[in-house]
Amino acid sequence: MTADDRSPAERLLDRNRDPEDSGRSLSRHARQYQRTLEGYLQAGHRPRWMERLAEIDLETGRERRRLERAHRGLREECGDDDVDFARRWRAVARAWPFDDVNELIRQHNDWYPIERNLPVDPRTRDYVLIHGRSYRRDPLDAAWVLAQFPAEG
């Protein structure tokens, strides 16, 4: 294998093996140490998939609170006119921008199985379920808004 064929991780390890290049060398144990979730957490670094899930939950909560305020405000504005409220609330739900959180969800759906090194179920030819459920998250949209804050009632 030539130097150009090596991955960035291999080049870093090779550089750290030579004490003249980096000032210190990695021990044999450190070079062979298996990286685990527990190791990341003990070192104080959370893996990207874990950070992304926290960001998705935070952003979803933020959108839910914003929608709750908008729902309450529109309900007060419409008063007893349920038909007008339902028509206007559906329009708000269709127009609500979820770009940032949906980008995080898209990244999660694309990268989570790779980052977690999930095995593939040979029967379904899909990644295994996590606690009996798919790892995939549905993007937020008008249907999600109307499920959280119905236009009727």
Chimera marker file (.cmm) of the C-alpha trace (Angstrom):
<marker_set name="trace">
<marker id="1" x="0.000" y="0.000" z="0.000" r="1" g="1" b="0" radius="0.5"/>
<marker id="2" x="1.434" y="3.353" z="-0.994" r="1" g="1" b="0" radius="0.5"/>
<marker id="3" x="1.110" y="6.485" z="1.073" r="1" g="1" b="0" radius="0.5"/>
<marker id="4" x="-1.563" y="7.789" z="-1.332" r="1" g="1" b="0" radius="0.5"/>
<marker id="5" x="-3.740" y="4.686" z="-0.831" r="1" g="1" b="0" radius="0.5"/>
<marker id="6" x="-3.944" y="5.107" z="2.935" r="1" g="1" b="0" radius="0.5"/>
<marker id="7" x="-7.006" y="6.532" z="4.612" r="1" g="1" b="0" radius="0.5"/>
<marker id="8" x="-6.705" y="9.715" z="6.704" r="1" g="1" b="0" radius="0.5"/>
<marker id="9" x="-6.951" y="7.594" z="9.859" r="1" g="1" b="0" radius="0.5"/>
<marker id="10" x="-4.099" y="5.361" z="8.691" r="1" g="1" b="0" radius="0.5"/>
<marker id="11" x="-1.954" y="8.392" z="7.870" r="1" g="1" b="0" radius="0.5"/>
<marker id="12" x="-2.656" y="9.834" z="11.340" r="1" g="1" b="0" radius="0.5"/>
<marker id="13" x="-1.754" y="6.552" z="12.998" r="1" g="1" b="0" radius="0.5"/>
<marker id="14" x="1.421" y="6.238" z="10.950" r="1" g="1" b="0" radius="0.5"/>
<marker id="15" x="2.408" y="9.790" z="11.851" r="1" g="1" b="0" radius="0.5"/>
<marker id="16" x="1.746" y="9.099" z="15.544" r="1" g="1" b="0" radius="0.5"/>
<marker id="17" x="3.787" y="5.877" z="15.441" r="1" g="1" b="0" radius="0.5"/>
<marker id="18" x="6.936" y="7.838" z="14.725" r="1" g="1" b="0" radius="0.5"/>
<marker id="19" x="7.859" y="9.889" z="17.831" r="1" g="1" b="0" radius="0.5"/>
<marker id="20" x="10.018" y="12.287" z="15.777" r="1" g="1" b="0" radius="0.5"/>
<marker id="21" x="6.970" y="13.455" z="13.784" r="1" g="1" b="0" radius="0.5"/>
<marker id="22" x="4.535" y="14.089" z="16.623" r="1" g="1" b="0" radius="0.5"/>
<marker id="23" x="6.640" y="14.198" z="19.770" r="1" g="1" b="0" radius="0.5"/>
<marker id="24" x="4.980" y="11.082" z="21.164" r="1" g="1" b="0" radius="0.5"/>
<marker id="25" x="4.009" y="7.663" z="19.940" r="1" g="1" b="0" radius="0.5"/>
<marker id="26" x="0.860" y="5.657" z="20.412" r="1" g="1" b="0" radius="0.5"/>
<marker id="27" x="1.234" y="2.588" z="22.508" r="1" g="1" b="0" radius="0.5"/>
<marker id="28" x="0.531" y="-0.800" z="20.992" r="1" g="1" b="0" radius="0.5"/>
<marker id="29" x="-2.565" y="-1.016" z="23.190" r="1" g="1" b="0" radius="0.5"/>
<marker id="30" x="-3.846" y="2.353" z="21.947" r="1" g="1" b="0" radius="0.5"/>
<marker id="31" x="-3.388" y="1.329" z="18.313" r="1" g="1" b="0" radius="0.5"/>
<marker id="32" x="-5.360" y="-1.865" z="18.855" r="1" g="1" b="0" radius="0.5"/>
<marker id="33" x="-8.015" y="-0.463" z="21.192" r="1" g="1" b="0" radius="0.5"/>
<marker id="34" x="-11.542" y="-0.968" z="19.894" r="1" g="1" b="0" radius="0.5"/>
<marker id="35" x="-13.531" y="2.228" z="19.794" r="1" g="1" b="0" radius="0.5"/>
<marker id="36" x="-16.903" y="1.853" z="21.513" r="1" g="1" b="0" radius="0.5"/>
<marker id="37" x="-19.812" y="4.053" z="22.500" r="1" g="1" b="0" radius="0.5"/>
<marker id="38" x="-18.804" y="3.631" z="26.127" r="1" g="1" b="0" radius="0.5"/>
<marker id="39" x="-15.316" y="4.804" z="25.257" r="1" g="1" b="0" radius="0.5"/>
<marker id="40" x="-16.664" y="7.925" z="23.549" r="1" g="1" b="0" radius="0.5"/>
<marker id="41" x="-18.833" y="8.731" z="26.536" r="1" g="1" b="0" radius="0.5"/>
<marker id="42" x="-16.025" y="8.140" z="29.027" r="1" g="1" b="0" radius="0.5"/>
<marker id="43" x="-13.796" y="10.432" z="26.998" r="1" g="1" b="0" radius="0.5"/>
<marker id="44" x="-16.451" y="13.135" z="27.067" r="1" g="1" b="0" radius="0.5"/>
<marker id="45" x="-17.178" y="13.044" z="23.332" r="1" g="1" b="0" radius="0.5"/>
<marker id="46" x="-20.600" y="12.115" z="22.072" r="1" g="1" b="0" radius="0.5"/>
<marker id="47" x="-20.809" y="10.467" z="18.659" r="1" g="1" b="0" radius="0.5"/>
<marker id="48" x="-22.373" y="12.581" z="15.905" r="1" g="1" b="0" radius="0.5"/>
<marker id="49" x="-25.483" y="10.383" z="15.670" r="1" g="1" b="0" radius="0.5"/>
<marker id="50" x="-26.162" y="11.021" z="19.355" r="1" g="1" b="0" radius="0.5"/>
<marker id="51" x="-25.705" y="14.783" z="18.985" r="1" g="1" b="0" radius="0.5"/>
<marker id="52" x="-27.940" y="14.803" z="15.908" r="1" g="1" b="0" radius="0.5"/>
<marker id="53" x="-30.749" y="12.955" z="17.720" r="1" g="1" b="0" radius="0.5"/>
<marker id="54" x="-30.569" y="15.484" z="20.554" r="1" g="1" b="0" radius="0.5"/>
<marker id="55" x="-30.710" y="18.333" z="18.011" r="1" g="1" b="0" radius="0.5"/>
<marker id="56" x="-33.744" y="16.750" z="16.310" r="1" g="1" b="0" radius="0.5"/>
<marker id="57" x="-35.551" y="16.417" z="19.642" r="1" g="1" b="0" radius="0.5"/>
<marker id="58" x="-34.655" y="20.000" z="20.598" r="1" g="1" b="0" radius="0.5"/>
<marker id="59" x="-35.778" y="21.433" z="17.241" r="1" g="1" b="0" radius="0.5"/>
<marker id="60" x="-38.988" y="19.367" z="17.249" r="1" g="1" b="0" radius="0.5"/>
<marker id="61" x="-39.827" y="20.664" z="20.714" r="1" g="1" b="0" radius="0.5"/>
<marker id="62" x="-39.101" y="24.222" z="19.609" r="1" g="1" b="0" radius="0.5"/>
<marker id="63" x="-41.404" y="23.864" z="16.589" r="1" g="1" b="0" radius="0.5"/>
<marker id="64" x="-44.116" y="22.312" z="18.762" r="1" g="1" b="0" radius="0.5"/>
<marker id="65" x="-43.994" y="25.294" z="21.138" r="1" g="1" b="0" radius="0.5"/>
<marker id="66" x="-44.096" y="27.791" z="18.245" r="1" g="1" b="0" radius="0.5"/>
<marker id="67" x="-47.047" y="25.945" z="16.727" r="1" g="1" b="0" radius="0.5"/>
<marker id="68" x="-48.839" y="25.847" z="20.056" r="1" g="1" b="0" radius="0.5"/>
<marker id="69" x="-48.560" y="29.640" z="20.326" r="1" g="1" b="0" radius="0.5"/>
<marker id="70" x="-49.744" y="30.086" z="16.730" r="1" g="1" b="0" radius="0.5"/>
<marker id="71" x="-52.639" y="27.655" z="17.273" r="1" g="1" b="0" radius="0.5"/>
<marker id="72" x="-53.744" y="29.440" z="20.439" r="1" g="1" b="0" radius="0.5"/>
<marker id="73" x="-53.421" y="32.881" z="18.801" r="1" g="1" b="0" radius="0.5"/>
<marker id="74" x="-55.418" y="31.868" z="15.745" r="1" g="1" b="0" radius="0.5"/>
<marker id="75" x="-58.082" y="30.250" z="17.947" r="1" g="1" b="0" radius="0.5"/>
<marker id="76" x="-58.451" y="33.510" z="19.895" r="1" g="1" b="0" radius="0.5"/>
<marker id="77" x="-58.525" y="35.524" z="16.663" r="1" g="1" b="0" radius="0.5"/>
<marker id="78" x="-61.257" y="33.349" z="15.119" r="1" g="1" b="0" radius="0.5"/>
<marker id="79" x="-63.345" y="33.158" z="18.273" r="1" g="1" b="0" radius="0.5"/>
<marker id="80" x="-66.348" y="30.841" z="17.822" r="1" g="1" b="0" radius="0.5"/>
<marker id="81" x="-65.988" y="30.540" z="14.028" r="1" g="1" b="0" radius="0.5"/>
<marker id="82" x="-64.785" y="26.923" z="13.831" r="1" g="1" b="0" radius="0.5"/>
<marker id="83" x="-65.020" y="26.752" z="10.027" r="1" g="1" b="0" radius="0.5"/>
<marker id="84" x="-62.814" y="29.802" z="9.536" r="1" g="1" b="0" radius="0.5"/>
<marker id="85" x="-60.354" y="28.561" z="12.167" r="1" g="1" b="0" radius="0.5"/>
<marker id="86" x="-60.080" y="25.102" z="10.519" r="1" g="1" b="0" radius="0.5"/>
<marker id="87" x="-59.562" y="26.617" z="7.057" r="1" g="1" b="0" radius="0.5"/>
<marker id="88" x="-56.925" y="29.066" z="8.263" r="1" g="1" b="0" radius="0.5"/>
<marker id="89" x="-55.151" y="26.548" z="10.529" r="1" g="1" b="0" radius="0.5"/>
<marker id="90" x="-54.800" y="24.057" z="7.657" r="1" g="1" b="0" radius="0.5"/>
<marker id="91" x="-53.239" y="26.841" z="5.573" r="1" g="1" b="0" radius="0.5"/>
<marker id="92" x="-50.801" y="27.619" z="8.395" r="1" g="1" b="0" radius="0.5"/>
<marker id="93" x="-49.929" y="23.921" z="8.706" r="1" g="1" b="0" radius="0.5"/>
<marker id="94" x="-49.243" y="23.611" z="4.954" r="1" g="1" b="0" radius="0.5"/>
<marker id="95" x="-47.052" y="26.740" z="4.933" r="1" g="1" b="0" radius="0.5"/>
<marker id="96" x="-45.104" y="26.087" z="8.157" r="1" g="1" b="0" radius="0.5"/>
<marker id="97" x="-41.351" y="25.886" z="7.393" r="1" g="1" b="0" radius="0.5"/>
<marker id="98" x="-39.603" y="22.810" z="8.798" r="1" g="1" b="0" radius="0.5"/>
<marker id="99" x="-36.449" y="23.113" z="6.682" r="1" g="1" b="0" radius="0.5"/>
<marker id="100" x="-33.851" y="22.992" z="9.482" r="1" g="1" b="0" radius="0.5"/>
<marker id="101" x="-35.297" y="20.105" z="11.480" r="1" g="1" b="0" radius="0.5"/>
<marker id="102" x="-36.145" y="18.152" z="8.330" r="1" g="1" b="0" radius="0.5"/>
<marker id="103" x="-32.542" y="18.496" z="7.141" r="1" g="1" b="0" radius="0.5"/>
<marker id="104" x="-31.391" y="17.003" z="10.454" r="1" g="1" b="0" radius="0.5"/>
<marker id="105" x="-33.936" y="14.192" z="10.070" r="1" g="1" b="0" radius="0.5"/>
<marker id="106" x="-32.731" y="13.531" z="6.514" r="1" g="1" b="0" radius="0.5"/>
<marker id="107" x="-29.122" y="13.364" z="7.730" r="1" g="1" b="0" radius="0.5"/>
<marker id="108" x="-30.175" y="11.043" z="10.550" r="1" g="1" b="0" radius="0.5"/>
<marker id="109" x="-31.997" y="8.699" z="8.172" r="1" g="1" b="0" radius="0.5"/>
<marker id="110" x="-29.021" y="8.664" z="5.785" r="1" g="1" b="0" radius="0.5"/>
<marker id="111" x="-26.165" y="8.314" z="8.271" r="1" g="1" b="0" radius="0.5"/>
<marker id="112" x="-27.465" y="6.685" z="11.470" r="1" g="1" b="0" radius="0.5"/>
<marker id="113" x="-27.148" y="3.059" z="10.317" r="1" g="1" b="0" radius="0.5"/>
<marker id="114" x="-23.630" y="3.690" z="9.040" r="1" g="1" b="0" radius="0.5"/>
<marker id="115" x="-22.494" y="5.602" z="12.120" r="1" g="1" b="0" radius="0.5"/>
<marker id="116" x="-23.947" y="2.927" z="14.410" r="1" g="1" b="0" radius="0.5"/>
<marker id="117" x="-22.660" y="0.117" z="12.181" r="1" g="1" b="0" radius="0.5"/>
<marker id="118" x="-26.106" y="-1.499" z="12.201" r="1" g="1" b="0" radius="0.5"/>
<marker id="119" x="-26.276" y="-5.021" z="10.818" r="1" g="1" b="0" radius="0.5"/>
<marker id="120" x="-28.560" y="-5.835" z="7.900" r="1" g="1" b="0" radius="0.5"/>
<marker id="121" x="-31.386" y="-8.319" z="8.327" r="1" g="1" b="0" radius="0.5"/>
<marker id="122" x="-30.844" y="-10.849" z="5.506" r="1" g="1" b="0" radius="0.5"/>
<marker id="123" x="-34.558" y="-11.629" z="5.400" r="1" g="1" b="0" radius="0.5"/>
<marker id="124" x="-35.724" y="-8.035" z="4.844" r="1" g="1" b="0" radius="0.5"/>
<marker id="125" x="-32.484" y="-6.703" z="3.321" r="1" g="1" b="0" radius="0.5"/>
<marker id="126" x="-32.864" y="-3.661" z="5.526" r="1" g="1" b="0" radius="0.5"/>
<marker id="127" x="-31.099" y="-2.553" z="8.667" r="1" g="1" b="0" radius="0.5"/>
<marker id="128" x="-32.204" y="-4.263" z="11.866" r="1" g="1" b="0" radius="0.5"/>
<marker id="129" x="-34.851" y="-2.712" z="14.068" r="1" g="1" b="0" radius="0.5"/>
<marker id="130" x="-33.847" y="-0.784" z="17.181" r="1" g="1" b="0" radius="0.5"/>
<marker id="131" x="-36.008" y="-1.937" z="20.112" r="1" g="1" b="0" radius="0.5"/>
<marker id="132" x="-38.539" y="-3.282" z="17.625" r="1" g="1" b="0" radius="0.5"/>
<marker id="133" x="-38.799" y="-0.034" z="15.647" r="1" g="1" b="0" radius="0.5"/>
<marker id="134" x="-37.143" y="1.409" z="12.581" r="1" g="1" b="0" radius="0.5"/>
<marker id="135" x="-34.377" y="3.919" z="13.218" r="1" g="1" b="0" radius="0.5"/>
<marker id="136" x="-35.899" y="6.186" z="10.551" r="1" g="1" b="0" radius="0.5"/>
<marker id="137" x="-37.699" y="9.360" z="11.555" r="1" g="1" b="0" radius="0.5"/>
<marker id="138" x="-40.510" y="10.892" z="9.548" r="1" g="1" b="0" radius="0.5"/>
<marker id="139" x="-40.011" y="14.471" z="8.414" r="1" g="1" b="0" radius="0.5"/>
<marker id="140" x="-42.255" y="17.098" z="9.947" r="1" g="1" b="0" radius="0.5"/>
<marker id="141" x="-45.027" y="18.310" z="7.660" r="1" g="1" b="0" radius="0.5"/>
<marker id="142" x="-48.624" y="19.546" z="7.623" r="1" g="1" b="0" radius="0.5"/>
<marker id="143" x="-49.931" y="16.105" z="8.634" r="1" g="1" b="0" radius="0.5"/>
<marker id="144" x="-47.669" y="16.169" z="11.701" r="1" g="1" b="0" radius="0.5"/>
<marker id="145" x="-48.901" y="19.664" z="12.594" r="1" g="1" b="0" radius="0.5"/>
<marker id="146" x="-52.560" y="18.625" z="12.288" r="1" g="1" b="0" radius="0.5"/>
<marker id="147" x="-51.947" y="15.498" z="14.356" r="1" g="1" b="0" radius="0.5"/>
<marker id="148" x="-50.373" y="17.605" z="17.122" r="1" g="1" b="0" radius="0.5"/>
<marker id="149" x="-52.851" y="20.482" z="16.890" r="1" g="1" b="0" radius="0.5"/>
<marker id="150" x="-56.084" y="19.456" z="15.147" r="1" g="1" b="0" radius="0.5"/>
<marker id="151" x="-58.028" y="21.977" z="13.089" r="1" g="1" b="0" radius="0.5"/>
<marker id="152" x="-61.357" y="20.629" z="14.397" r="1" g="1" b="0" radius="0.5"/>
<marker id="153" x="-62.547" y="20.666" z="17.966" r="1" g="1" b="0" radius="0.5"/>
<link id1="1" id2="2" r="1" g="1" b="0" radius="0.2"/>
<link id1="2" id2="3" r="1" g="1" b="0" radius="0.2"/>
<link id1="3" id2="4" r="1" g="1" b="0" radius="0.2"/>
<link id1="4" id2="5" r="1" g="1" b="0" radius="0.2"/>
<link id1="5" id2="6" r="1" g="1" b="0" radius="0.2"/>
<link id1="6" id2="7" r="1" g="1" b="0" radius="0.2"/>
<link id1="7" id2="8" r="1" g="1" b="0" radius="0.2"/>
<link id1="8" id2="9" r="1" g="1" b="0" radius="0.2"/>
<link id1="9" id2="10" r="1" g="1" b="0" radius="0.2"/>
<link id1="10" id2="11" r="1" g="1" b="0" radius="0.2"/>
<link id1="11" id2="12" r="1" g="1" b="0" radius="0.2"/>
<link id1="12" id2="13" r="1" g="1" b="0" radius="0.2"/>
<link id1="13" id2="14" r="1" g="1" b="0" radius="0.2"/>
<link id1="14" id2="15" r="1" g="1" b="0" radius="0.2"/>
<link id1="15" id2="16" r="1" g="1" b="0" radius="0.2"/>
<link id1="16" id2="17" r="1" g="1" b="0" radius="0.2"/>
<link id1="17" id2="18" r="1" g="1" b="0" radius="0.2"/>
<link id1="18" id2="19" r="1" g="1" b="0" radius="0.2"/>
<link id1="19" id2="20" r="1" g="1" b="0" radius="0.2"/>
<link id1="20" id2="21" r="1" g="1" b="0" radius="0.2"/>
<link id1="21" id2="22" r="1" g="1" b="0" radius="0.2"/>
<link id1="22" id2="23" r="1" g="1" b="0" radius="0.2"/>
<link id1="23" id2="24" r="1" g="1" b="0" radius="0.2"/>
<link id1="24" id2="25" r="1" g="1" b="0" radius="0.2"/>
<link id1="25" id2="26" r="1" g="1" b="0" radius="0.2"/>
<link id1="26" id2="27" r="1" g="1" b="0" radius="0.2"/>
<link id1="27" id2="28" r="1" g="1" b="0" radius="0.2"/>
<link id1="28" id2="29" r="1" g="1" b="0" radius="0.2"/>
<link id1="29" id2="30" r="1" g="1" b="0" radius="0.2"/>
<link id1="30" id2="31" r="1" g="1" b="0" radius="0.2"/>
<link id1="31" id2="32" r="1" g="1" b="0" radius="0.2"/>
<link id1="32" id2="33" r="1" g="1" b="0" radius="0.2"/>
<link id1="33" id2="34" r="1" g="1" b="0" radius="0.2"/>
<link id1="34" id2="35" r="1" g="1" b="0" radius="0.2"/>
<link id1="35" id2="36" r="1" g="1" b="0" radius="0.2"/>
<link id1="36" id2="37" r="1" g="1" b="0" radius="0.2"/>
<link id1="37" id2="38" r="1" g="1" b="0" radius="0.2"/>
<link id1="38" id2="39" r="1" g="1" b="0" radius="0.2"/>
<link id1="39" id2="40" r="1" g="1" b="0" radius="0.2"/>
<link id1="40" id2="41" r="1" g="1" b="0" radius="0.2"/>
<link id1="41" id2="42" r="1" g="1" b="0" radius="0.2"/>
<link id1="42" id2="43" r="1" g="1" b="0" radius="0.2"/>
<link id1="43" id2="44" r="1" g="1" b="0" radius="0.2"/>
<link id1="44" id2="45" r="1" g="1" b="0" radius="0.2"/>
<link id1="45" id2="46" r="1" g="1" b="0" radius="0.2"/>
<link id1="46" id2="47" r="1" g="1" b="0" radius="0.2"/>
<link id1="47" id2="48" r="1" g="1" b="0" radius="0.2"/>
<link id1="48" id2="49" r="1" g="1" b="0" radius="0.2"/>
<link id1="49" id2="50" r="1" g="1" b="0" radius="0.2"/>
<link id1="50" id2="51" r="1" g="1" b="0" radius="0.2"/>
<link id1="51" id2="52" r="1" g="1" b="0" radius="0.2"/>
<link id1="52" id2="53" r="1" g="1" b="0" radius="0.2"/>
<link id1="53" id2="54" r="1" g="1" b="0" radius="0.2"/>
<link id1="54" id2="55" r="1" g="1" b="0" radius="0.2"/>
<link id1="55" id2="56" r="1" g="1" b="0" radius="0.2"/>
<link id1="56" id2="57" r="1" g="1" b="0" radius="0.2"/>
<link id1="57" id2="58" r="1" g="1" b="0" radius="0.2"/>
<link id1="58" id2="59" r="1" g="1" b="0" radius="0.2"/>
<link id1="59" id2="60" r="1" g="1" b="0" radius="0.2"/>
<link id1="60" id2="61" r="1" g="1" b="0" radius="0.2"/>
<link id1="61" id2="62" r="1" g="1" b="0" radius="0.2"/>
<link id1="62" id2="63" r="1" g="1" b="0" radius="0.2"/>
<link id1="63" id2="64" r="1" g="1" b="0" radius="0.2"/>
<link id1="64" id2="65" r="1" g="1" b="0" radius="0.2"/>
<link id1="65" id2="66" r="1" g="1" b="0" radius="0.2"/>
<link id1="66" id2="67" r="1" g="1" b="0" radius="0.2"/>
<link id1="67" id2="68" r="1" g="1" b="0" radius="0.2"/>
<link id1="68" id2="69" r="1" g="1" b="0" radius="0.2"/>
<link id1="69" id2="70" r="1" g="1" b="0" radius="0.2"/>
<link id1="70" id2="71" r="1" g="1" b="0" radius="0.2"/>
<link id1="71" id2="72" r="1" g="1" b="0" radius="0.2"/>
<link id1="72" id2="73" r="1" g="1" b="0" radius="0.2"/>
<link id1="73" id2="74" r="1" g="1" b="0" radius="0.2"/>
<link id1="74" id2="75" r="1" g="1" b="0" radius="0.2"/>
<link id1="75" id2="76" r="1" g="1" b="0" radius="0.2"/>
<link id1="76" id2="77" r="1" g="1" b="0" radius="0.2"/>
<link id1="77" id2="78" r="1" g="1" b="0" radius="0.2"/>
<link id1="78" id2="79" r="1" g="1" b="0" radius="0.2"/>
<link id1="79" id2="80" r="1" g="1" b="0" radius="0.2"/>
<link id1="80" id2="81" r="1" g="1" b="0" radius="0.2"/>
<link id1="81" id2="82" r="1" g="1" b="0" radius="0.2"/>
<link id1="82" id2="83" r="1" g="1" b="0" radius="0.2"/>
<link id1="83" id2="84" r="1" g="1" b="0" radius="0.2"/>
<link id1="84" id2="85" r="1" g="1" b="0" radius="0.2"/>
<link id1="85" id2="86" r="1" g="1" b="0" radius="0.2"/>
<link id1="86" id2="87" r="1" g="1" b="0" radius="0.2"/>
<link id1="87" id2="88" r="1" g="1" b="0" radius="0.2"/>
<link id1="88" id2="89" r="1" g="1" b="0" radius="0.2"/>
<link id1="89" id2="90" r="1" g="1" b="0" radius="0.2"/>
<link id1="90" id2="91" r="1" g="1" b="0" radius="0.2"/>
<link id1="91" id2="92" r="1" g="1" b="0" radius="0.2"/>
<link id1="92" id2="93" r="1" g="1" b="0" radius="0.2"/>
<link id1="93" id2="94" r="1" g="1" b="0" radius="0.2"/>
<link id1="94" id2="95" r="1" g="1" b="0" radius="0.2"/>
<link id1="95" id2="96" r="1" g="1" b="0" radius="0.2"/>
<link id1="96" id2="97" r="1" g="1" b="0" radius="0.2"/>
<link id1="97" id2="98" r="1" g="1" b="0" radius="0.2"/>
<link id1="98" id2="99" r="1" g="1" b="0" radius="0.2"/>
<link id1="99" id2="100" r="1" g="1" b="0" radius="0.2"/>
<link id1="100" id2="101" r="1" g="1" b="0" radius="0.2"/>
<link id1="101" id2="102" r="1" g="1" b="0" radius="0.2"/>
<link id1="102" id2="103" r="1" g="1" b="0" radius="0.2"/>
<link id1="103" id2="104" r="1" g="1" b="0" radius="0.2"/>
<link id1="104" id2="105" r="1" g="1" b="0" radius="0.2"/>
<link id1="105" id2="106" r="1" g="1" b="0" radius="0.2"/>
<link id1="106" id2="107" r="1" g="1" b="0" radius="0.2"/>
<link id1="107" id2="108" r="1" g="1" b="0" radius="0.2"/>
<link id1="108" id2="109" r="1" g="1" b="0" radius="0.2"/>
<link id1="109" id2="110" r="1" g="1" b="0" radius="0.2"/>
<link id1="110" id2="111" r="1" g="1" b="0" radius="0.2"/>
<link id1="111" id2="112" r="1" g="1" b="0" radius="0.2"/>
<link id1="112" id2="113" r="1" g="1" b="0" radius="0.2"/>
<link id1="113" id2="114" r="1" g="1" b="0" radius="0.2"/>
<link id1="114" id2="115" r="1" g="1" b="0" radius="0.2"/>
<link id1="115" id2="116" r="1" g="1" b="0" radius="0.2"/>
<link id1="116" id2="117" r="1" g="1" b="0" radius="0.2"/>
<link id1="117" id2="118" r="1" g="1" b="0" radius="0.2"/>
<link id1="118" id2="119" r="1" g="1" b="0" radius="0.2"/>
<link id1="119" id2="120" r="1" g="1" b="0" radius="0.2"/>
<link id1="120" id2="121" r="1" g="1" b="0" radius="0.2"/>
<link id1="121" id2="122" r="1" g="1" b="0" radius="0.2"/>
<link id1="122" id2="123" r="1" g="1" b="0" radius="0.2"/>
<link id1="123" id2="124" r="1" g="1" b="0" radius="0.2"/>
<link id1="124" id2="125" r="1" g="1" b="0" radius="0.2"/>
<link id1="125" id2="126" r="1" g="1" b="0" radius="0.2"/>
<link id1="126" id2="127" r="1" g="1" b="0" radius="0.2"/>
<link id1="127" id2="128" r="1" g="1" b="0" radius="0.2"/>
<link id1="128" id2="129" r="1" g="1" b="0" radius="0.2"/>
<link id1="129" id2="130" r="1" g="1" b="0" radius="0.2"/>
<link id1="130" id2="131" r="1" g="1" b="0" radius="0.2"/>
<link id1="131" id2="132" r="1" g="1" b="0" radius="0.2"/>
<link id1="132" id2="133" r="1" g="1" b="0" radius="0.2"/>
<link id1="133" id2="134" r="1" g="1" b="0" radius="0.2"/>
<link id1="134" id2="135" r="1" g="1" b="0" radius="0.2"/>
<link id1="135" id2="136" r="1" g="1" b="0" radius="0.2"/>
<link id1="136" id2="137" r="1" g="1" b="0" radius="0.2"/>
<link id1="137" id2="138" r="1" g="1" b="0" radius="0.2"/>
<link id1="138" id2="139" r="1" g="1" b="0" radius="0.2"/>
<link id1="139" id2="140" r="1" g="1" b="0" radius="0.2"/>
<link id1="140" id2="141" r="1" g="1" b="0" radius="0.2"/>
<link id1="141" id2="142" r="1" g="1" b="0" radius="0.2"/>
<link id1="142" id2="143" r="1" g="1" b="0" radius="0.2"/>
<link id1="143" id2="144" r="1" g="1" b="0" radius="0.2"/>
<link id1="144" id2="145" r="1" g="1" b="0" radius="0.2"/>
<link id1="145" id2="146" r="1" g="1" b="0" radius="0.2"/>
<link id1="146" id2="147" r="1" g="1" b="0" radius="0.2"/>
<link id1="147" id2="148" r="1" g="1" b="0" radius="0.2"/>
<link id1="148" id2="149" r="1" g="1" b="0" radius="0.2"/>
<link id1="149" id2="150" r="1" g="1" b="0" radius="0.2"/>
<link id1="150" id2="151" r="1" g="1" b="0" radius="0.2"/>
<link id1="151" id2="152" r="1" g="1" b="0" radius="0.2"/>
<link id1="152" id2="153" r="1" g="1" b="0" radius="0.2"/>
</marker_set>
